[in-house]
Amino acid sequence: MERNRYKESIFPGSTTLLLENGGDTISLTDDSQVASSVVFNDAGRVFQLVSGSAGNVVTSLESNGYSIGSGSYGLFLPDIATYILNPRALANTFVNGGIELDAITTSALTITNNPNTNIIFKSIRSGASFTANSEETITSDFVFVRPRSSQFNYSENPSFISGSTGEVLFPSFINSPTTYITTVGLYNDTNELLAVAKLSRPLEKDFTKEALVRVKLDF
């Protein structure tokens, strides 16, 4: 049995974050749609937060969507659903791509109980819009079932044996039977049927053939 797990994350290129201060509003998104390569760190993929919406980058200030003189607006880590904001970019004037959050400065970051968290919260709330498409966490189990050449060559189907006497209908079915596998049943240790998998097409089986069927379970 093999098992794959997909962590909860956010689709790159699907995010829009509005920040507002004093009537000035900026819209941020990630640059996954225009990035020439994907950067990775210990948390997974890393993208830059830039001016734009839903993956569409606005280049009216800088060709890469950055603020003027202060770089990108932060980092977007989709695999752990995390945003890291750049305080210097947000502290810029509106014409330079910021919203003049004056408290978001280097000195403020060193002050005990600094007001930056509250200021950012108010800025996001005033922007009144945050959208992101998330990915669902899915666990996939792959179960491999191997009918060998000597197995599953006979059937209890009425086309194979007589329903009244239990005899094989045709002599050729005794020494040279041919069956068709259409369904795989998964049982627990107490022989209770837990799941049924249907093959996309019947699988021909006789004494000369073996098969390997992979069953995928998503839950």
VOPA-107263 format. One record per residue (C-alpha): residue number from 1; residue in one letter; x negated, y negated, z negated. Coordinates in pm, 1 decimal, padded with zeros to 6 digits. Each point is the difference from the previous one (the first is absolute). Layout:
# residues N
<i:NUM; aa:A; c1:X; c2:Y; c3:Z> .
...
END
This chain:
# residues 219
<i:1; aa:M; c1:00000.0; c2:00000.0; c3:00000.0> .
<i:2; aa:E; c1:-00121.3; c2:-00350.0; c3:00082.4> .
<i:3; aa:R; c1:00128.8; c2:-00319.5; c3:-00157.8> .
<i:4; aa:N; c1:-00019.4; c2:-00360.5; c3:00120.1> .
<i:5; aa:R; c1:00106.3; c2:-00301.5; c3:-00205.1> .
<i:6; aa:Y; c1:00074.8; c2:-00345.7; c3:00135.5> .
<i:7; aa:K; c1:-00034.7; c2:-00286.7; c3:-00245.6> .
<i:8; aa:E; c1:00247.0; c2:-00282.0; c3:-00024.7> .
<i:9; aa:S; c1:-00122.6; c2:-00300.7; c3:00196.8> .
<i:10; aa:I; c1:00112.6; c2:-00291.6; c3:00215.9> .
<i:11; aa:F; c1:-00003.5; c2:-00006.9; c3:00377.9> .
<i:12; aa:P; c1:-00268.7; c2:-00243.0; c3:00123.5> .
<i:13; aa:G; c1:00144.7; c2:-00269.1; c3:00223.5> .
<i:14; aa:S; c1:00338.3; c2:00007.4; c3:-00172.7> .
<i:15; aa:T; c1:-00057.3; c2:-00250.7; c3:-00280.9> .
<i:16; aa:T; c1:00110.7; c2:-00360.8; c3:-00037.4> .
<i:17; aa:L; c1:-00081.4; c2:-00199.7; c3:-00314.6> .
<i:18; aa:L; c1:00123.7; c2:-00358.8; c3:-00039.0> .
<i:19; aa:L; c1:-00172.8; c2:-00232.9; c3:-00246.9> .
<i:20; aa:E; c1:00139.0; c2:-00346.1; c3:-00081.4> .
<i:21; aa:N; c1:-00119.9; c2:-00292.2; c3:-00207.4> .
<i:22; aa:G; c1:00139.2; c2:-00352.7; c3:-00003.2> .
<i:23; aa:G; c1:00199.8; c2:00056.7; c3:00317.2> .
<i:24; aa:D; c1:-00295.8; c2:00140.3; c3:00195.7> .
<i:25; aa:T; c1:00043.0; c2:00363.0; c3:00107.3> .
<i:26; aa:I; c1:-00240.9; c2:00243.4; c3:00160.3> .
<i:27; aa:S; c1:00079.2; c2:00342.8; c3:00142.2> .
<i:28; aa:L; c1:-00256.6; c2:00277.5; c3:-00033.8> .
<i:29; aa:T; c1:-00037.8; c2:00341.8; c3:00160.0> .
<i:30; aa:D; c1:-00281.8; c2:00248.9; c3:00058.9> .
<i:31; aa:D; c1:-00226.2; c2:00004.0; c3:00304.8> .
<i:32; aa:S; c1:00034.7; c2:00373.4; c3:00076.2> .
<i:33; aa:Q; c1:00147.1; c2:-00073.5; c3:00344.2> .
<i:34; aa:V; c1:-00302.6; c2:-00200.4; c3:00115.5> .
<i:35; aa:A; c1:-00288.2; c2:00147.4; c3:-00202.5> .
<i:36; aa:S; c1:-00262.2; c2:00154.3; c3:00227.0> .
<i:37; aa:S; c1:-00084.5; c2:00268.1; c3:-00257.5> .
<i:38; aa:V; c1:00133.9; c2:00127.3; c3:-00330.4> .
<i:39; aa:V; c1:-00202.1; c2:-00058.9; c3:-00317.5> .
<i:40; aa:F; c1:00016.3; c2:00251.7; c3:-00286.2> .
<i:41; aa:N; c1:-00089.3; c2:-00013.2; c3:-00367.7> .
<i:42; aa:D; c1:00068.7; c2:00228.6; c3:-00297.8> .
<i:43; aa:A; c1:00369.6; c2:-00099.3; c3:00012.9> .
<i:44; aa:G; c1:00041.5; c2:00086.3; c3:00368.5> .
<i:45; aa:R; c1:00058.5; c2:-00238.4; c3:00290.6> .
<i:46; aa:V; c1:-00071.1; c2:-00372.2; c3:-00041.0> .
<i:47; aa:F; c1:00149.3; c2:-00279.9; c3:00213.0> .
<i:48; aa:Q; c1:-00021.3; c2:-00378.2; c3:-00024.6> .
<i:49; aa:L; c1:00300.1; c2:-00210.7; c3:-00098.1> .
<i:50; aa:V; c1:00047.4; c2:-00267.8; c3:00265.6> .
<i:51; aa:S; c1:00250.5; c2:-00259.8; c3:00110.4> .
<i:52; aa:G; c1:00294.5; c2:00167.2; c3:00173.4> .
<i:53; aa:S; c1:00304.4; c2:00220.1; c3:-00043.5> .
<i:54; aa:A; c1:00069.1; c2:00374.5; c3:00039.0> .
<i:55; aa:G; c1:-00341.0; c2:00068.1; c3:00155.6> .
<i:56; aa:N; c1:00014.0; c2:-00295.5; c3:00242.6> .
<i:57; aa:V; c1:-00296.9; c2:-00228.6; c3:-00066.0> .
<i:58; aa:V; c1:00039.3; c2:-00378.4; c3:00024.5> .
<i:59; aa:T; c1:-00314.7; c2:-00156.0; c3:00147.2> .
<i:60; aa:S; c1:00088.1; c2:-00371.1; c3:-00008.3> .
<i:61; aa:L; c1:-00268.1; c2:-00072.9; c3:-00263.4> .
<i:62; aa:E; c1:-00259.3; c2:00267.9; c3:00065.7> .
<i:63; aa:S; c1:-00012.6; c2:00260.1; c3:00278.0> .
<i:64; aa:N; c1:-00007.5; c2:00280.8; c3:-00257.2> .
<i:65; aa:G; c1:00284.9; c2:-00138.5; c3:-00213.2> .
<i:66; aa:Y; c1:-00230.9; c2:-00107.3; c3:-00283.2> .
<i:67; aa:S; c1:00023.7; c2:-00321.2; c3:-00199.2> .
<i:68; aa:I; c1:-00241.7; c2:-00279.1; c3:00087.7> .
<i:69; aa:G; c1:-00326.4; c2:00028.8; c3:-00191.5> .
<i:70; aa:S; c1:00119.6; c2:00259.9; c3:-00251.7> .
<i:71; aa:G; c1:00026.8; c2:00319.2; c3:00201.3> .
<i:72; aa:S; c1:00296.2; c2:00238.3; c3:-00005.0> .
<i:73; aa:Y; c1:00279.3; c2:-00021.6; c3:-00254.9> .
<i:74; aa:G; c1:-00110.2; c2:00321.6; c3:-00168.4> .
<i:75; aa:L; c1:00003.4; c2:00374.3; c3:00051.4> .
<i:76; aa:F; c1:00276.8; c2:00250.8; c3:00071.1> .
<i:77; aa:L; c1:-00050.2; c2:00359.8; c3:-00118.5> .
<i:78; aa:P; c1:00290.6; c2:00196.7; c3:00154.4> .
<i:79; aa:D; c1:-00094.5; c2:00339.3; c3:-00141.5> .
<i:80; aa:I; c1:00048.2; c2:-00121.5; c3:-00358.7> .
<i:81; aa:A; c1:00261.6; c2:-00266.6; c3:00087.3> .
<i:82; aa:T; c1:-00210.9; c2:-00287.4; c3:-00136.5> .
<i:83; aa:Y; c1:-00062.8; c2:-00362.6; c3:00099.7> .
<i:84; aa:I; c1:-00299.7; c2:-00200.4; c3:-00120.6> .
<i:85; aa:L; c1:00034.3; c2:-00375.9; c3:00056.5> .
<i:86; aa:N; c1:-00284.8; c2:-00242.2; c3:00070.8> .
<i:87; aa:P; c1:00033.9; c2:-00296.0; c3:-00243.7> .
<i:88; aa:R; c1:-00211.6; c2:-00238.6; c3:00207.5> .
<i:89; aa:A; c1:00214.2; c2:00044.6; c3:00309.8> .
<i:90; aa:L; c1:00318.6; c2:-00066.5; c3:-00199.3> .
<i:91; aa:A; c1:-00154.1; c2:-00306.7; c3:-00163.1> .
<i:92; aa:N; c1:-00061.4; c2:-00160.1; c3:00342.9> .
<i:93; aa:T; c1:00213.7; c2:-00288.0; c3:00118.4> .
<i:94; aa:F; c1:00296.1; c2:00089.0; c3:00218.6> .
<i:95; aa:V; c1:-00171.2; c2:-00130.3; c3:00314.8> .
<i:96; aa:N; c1:-00291.8; c2:00232.8; c3:-00072.7> .
<i:97; aa:G; c1:00227.8; c2:00299.5; c3:-00043.9> .
<i:98; aa:G; c1:00058.8; c2:-00004.1; c3:-00377.4> .
<i:99; aa:I; c1:00280.1; c2:-00110.7; c3:-00229.4> .
<i:100; aa:E; c1:-00213.2; c2:-00210.4; c3:-00240.7> .
<i:101; aa:L; c1:00019.1; c2:00230.4; c3:-00297.9> .
<i:102; aa:D; c1:-00249.1; c2:-00216.0; c3:-00191.5> .
<i:103; aa:A; c1:-00022.1; c2:00234.7; c3:-00296.7> .
<i:104; aa:I; c1:-00124.6; c2:00278.2; c3:00224.9> .
<i:105; aa:T; c1:-00363.8; c2:-00102.1; c3:-00020.6> .
<i:106; aa:T; c1:-00325.7; c2:00159.7; c3:-00106.9> .
<i:107; aa:S; c1:00002.6; c2:-00184.1; c3:-00333.1> .
<i:108; aa:A; c1:00357.3; c2:00106.8; c3:-00074.6> .
<i:109; aa:L; c1:-00094.2; c2:00361.5; c3:00047.9> .
<i:110; aa:T; c1:-00236.9; c2:-00017.5; c3:-00300.0> .
<i:111; aa:I; c1:00248.2; c2:-00160.4; c3:-00241.3> .
<i:112; aa:T; c1:00157.8; c2:00224.6; c3:-00262.3> .
<i:113; aa:N; c1:00375.8; c2:00032.5; c3:00056.4> .
<i:114; aa:N; c1:-00031.8; c2:-00191.4; c3:00327.1> .
<i:115; aa:P; c1:00328.4; c2:-00088.4; c3:00176.0> .
<i:116; aa:N; c1:-00079.6; c2:00163.5; c3:00334.1> .
<i:117; aa:T; c1:00230.7; c2:00299.1; c3:-00046.2> .
<i:118; aa:N; c1:00298.3; c2:-00220.5; c3:-00078.8> .
<i:119; aa:I; c1:-00080.8; c2:-00236.1; c3:00285.8> .
<i:120; aa:I; c1:-00022.0; c2:00284.7; c3:00252.1> .
<i:121; aa:F; c1:00325.3; c2:00151.2; c3:-00129.1> .
<i:122; aa:K; c1:00181.8; c2:-00331.6; c3:00041.5> .
<i:123; aa:S; c1:-00150.6; c2:-00047.1; c3:00345.4> .
<i:124; aa:I; c1:00121.4; c2:00342.4; c3:00118.3> .
<i:125; aa:R; c1:00343.8; c2:-00052.4; c3:-00158.0> .
<i:126; aa:S; c1:00032.4; c2:-00343.0; c3:00162.4> .
<i:127; aa:G; c1:-00095.2; c2:00150.1; c3:00335.3> .
<i:128; aa:A; c1:00303.2; c2:00225.6; c3:-00054.1> .
<i:129; aa:S; c1:-00107.6; c2:00266.8; c3:00246.6> .
<i:130; aa:F; c1:-00213.1; c2:00311.1; c3:-00013.4> .
<i:131; aa:T; c1:00047.3; c2:00288.7; c3:00241.9> .
<i:132; aa:A; c1:-00193.1; c2:00324.8; c3:00049.4> .
<i:133; aa:N; c1:00081.0; c2:00338.4; c3:00148.0> .
<i:134; aa:S; c1:-00114.8; c2:00275.0; c3:-00233.4> .
<i:135; aa:E; c1:-00100.0; c2:00356.9; c3:00074.2> .
<i:136; aa:E; c1:00168.9; c2:00282.8; c3:-00186.7> .
<i:137; aa:T; c1:-00207.8; c2:00240.2; c3:-00204.8> .
<i:138; aa:I; c1:00036.0; c2:00346.9; c3:00153.0> .
<i:139; aa:T; c1:-00150.1; c2:00332.1; c3:-00104.4> .
<i:140; aa:S; c1:-00040.9; c2:00253.8; c3:00278.9> .
<i:141; aa:D; c1:-00062.1; c2:00367.8; c3:-00062.1> .
<i:142; aa:F; c1:-00110.9; c2:00224.4; c3:00286.5> .
<i:143; aa:V; c1:00079.0; c2:00367.8; c3:-00047.4> .
<i:144; aa:F; c1:-00155.1; c2:00249.2; c3:00242.7> .
<i:145; aa:V; c1:00198.0; c2:00317.7; c3:00071.7> .
<i:146; aa:R; c1:-00172.9; c2:00283.6; c3:00188.6> .
<i:147; aa:P; c1:00208.8; c2:00289.2; c3:00134.7> .
<i:148; aa:R; c1:-00248.8; c2:00271.4; c3:00093.7> .
<i:149; aa:S; c1:00031.9; c2:00234.5; c3:00297.4> .
<i:150; aa:S; c1:00162.3; c2:00273.4; c3:-00210.0> .
<i:151; aa:Q; c1:00255.8; c2:-00230.6; c3:-00161.7> .
<i:152; aa:F; c1:00338.6; c2:-00145.1; c3:00100.1> .
<i:153; aa:N; c1:00033.9; c2:00211.2; c3:00312.5> .
<i:154; aa:Y; c1:00345.8; c2:00131.1; c3:-00087.5> .
<i:155; aa:S; c1:00324.3; c2:-00181.1; c3:-00066.4> .
<i:156; aa:E; c1:00335.9; c2:00059.4; c3:-00168.4> .
<i:157; aa:N; c1:00173.4; c2:-00210.1; c3:00263.3> .
<i:158; aa:P; c1:00306.5; c2:00176.3; c3:00153.4> .
<i:159; aa:S; c1:-00171.4; c2:-00017.3; c3:00338.0> .
<i:160; aa:F; c1:-00280.3; c2:00218.8; c3:-00140.6> .
<i:161; aa:I; c1:00177.3; c2:00255.4; c3:-00219.9> .
<i:162; aa:S; c1:00352.5; c2:00135.5; c3:-00029.5> .
<i:163; aa:G; c1:00203.5; c2:-00175.4; c3:-00264.4> .
<i:164; aa:S; c1:00197.5; c2:00315.1; c3:-00077.8> .
<i:165; aa:T; c1:-00269.0; c2:00270.4; c3:-00001.7> .
<i:166; aa:G; c1:-00320.6; c2:-00201.4; c3:-00045.3> .
<i:167; aa:E; c1:-00159.5; c2:00177.3; c3:00296.6> .
<i:168; aa:V; c1:-00227.8; c2:-00175.8; c3:00247.4> .
<i:169; aa:L; c1:00207.5; c2:-00071.5; c3:00309.0> .
<i:170; aa:F; c1:-00266.7; c2:00068.1; c3:00260.6> .
<i:171; aa:P; c1:-00279.1; c2:00263.6; c3:-00018.5> .
<i:172; aa:S; c1:-00256.3; c2:-00250.6; c3:00133.1> .
<i:173; aa:F; c1:00058.2; c2:-00211.9; c3:-00312.1> .
<i:174; aa:I; c1:-00148.8; c2:00279.1; c3:-00213.3> .
<i:175; aa:N; c1:-00351.3; c2:00024.1; c3:00142.4> .
<i:176; aa:S; c1:-00020.7; c2:-00326.7; c3:00195.8> .
<i:177; aa:P; c1:00220.4; c2:-00251.9; c3:-00177.5> .
<i:178; aa:T; c1:00004.3; c2:-00370.3; c3:00082.2> .
<i:179; aa:T; c1:00143.7; c2:-00255.0; c3:-00239.6> .
<i:180; aa:Y; c1:00013.9; c2:-00380.2; c3:-00011.2> .
<i:181; aa:I; c1:-00082.0; c2:-00192.6; c3:-00315.5> .
<i:182; aa:T; c1:00223.4; c2:-00307.0; c3:-00036.4> .
<i:183; aa:T; c1:-00004.5; c2:-00076.4; c3:-00372.8> .
<i:184; aa:V; c1:-00250.2; c2:00002.3; c3:-00286.5> .
<i:185; aa:G; c1:00123.7; c2:00032.7; c3:-00359.4> .
<i:186; aa:L; c1:-00207.9; c2:-00120.6; c3:-00296.6> .
<i:187; aa:Y; c1:00048.8; c2:00188.6; c3:-00326.7> .
<i:188; aa:N; c1:-00126.3; c2:-00047.0; c3:-00355.1> .
<i:189; aa:D; c1:-00163.0; c2:00267.0; c3:-00216.8> .
<i:190; aa:T; c1:00340.1; c2:00136.5; c3:-00104.0> .
<i:191; aa:N; c1:00103.7; c2:00048.9; c3:00362.4> .
<i:192; aa:E; c1:00244.5; c2:-00292.7; c3:00001.4> .
<i:193; aa:L; c1:00041.0; c2:-00178.7; c3:00333.0> .
<i:194; aa:L; c1:-00110.9; c2:-00364.0; c3:-00043.3> .
<i:195; aa:A; c1:-00020.6; c2:-00137.6; c3:00353.0> .
<i:196; aa:V; c1:00066.1; c2:00096.2; c3:00360.9> .
<i:197; aa:A; c1:-00201.2; c2:-00120.2; c3:00298.9> .
<i:198; aa:K; c1:00123.9; c2:00028.3; c3:00357.7> .
<i:199; aa:L; c1:-00248.1; c2:00051.3; c3:00283.1> .
<i:200; aa:S; c1:00023.7; c2:-00235.6; c3:00294.7> .
<i:201; aa:R; c1:00038.9; c2:00304.8; c3:00227.4> .
<i:202; aa:P; c1:00026.6; c2:00377.6; c3:-00059.1> .
<i:203; aa:L; c1:-00336.2; c2:00169.8; c3:-00047.7> .
<i:204; aa:E; c1:-00035.9; c2:00333.1; c3:00181.4> .
<i:205; aa:K; c1:-00133.3; c2:00280.6; c3:-00220.3> .
<i:206; aa:D; c1:-00101.0; c2:00364.2; c3:00058.2> .
<i:207; aa:F; c1:-00270.2; c2:00245.1; c3:-00110.7> .
<i:208; aa:T; c1:-00259.9; c2:-00171.9; c3:00218.7> .
<i:209; aa:K; c1:00050.2; c2:-00351.3; c3:-00135.1> .
<i:210; aa:E; c1:-00085.6; c2:-00188.3; c3:-00315.1> .
<i:211; aa:A; c1:00109.2; c2:-00353.2; c3:-00078.9> .
<i:212; aa:L; c1:-00089.0; c2:-00289.1; c3:-00230.9> .
<i:213; aa:V; c1:00283.3; c2:-00237.4; c3:-00087.2> .
<i:214; aa:R; c1:-00068.0; c2:-00328.3; c3:-00179.2> .
<i:215; aa:V; c1:00292.7; c2:-00133.3; c3:-00204.0> .
<i:216; aa:K; c1:-00009.0; c2:-00365.1; c3:-00108.2> .
<i:217; aa:L; c1:00193.0; c2:-00106.9; c3:-00309.8> .
<i:218; aa:D; c1:00049.9; c2:-00373.2; c3:-00065.4> .
<i:219; aa:F; c1:00140.4; c2:-00112.5; c3:-00333.9> .
END
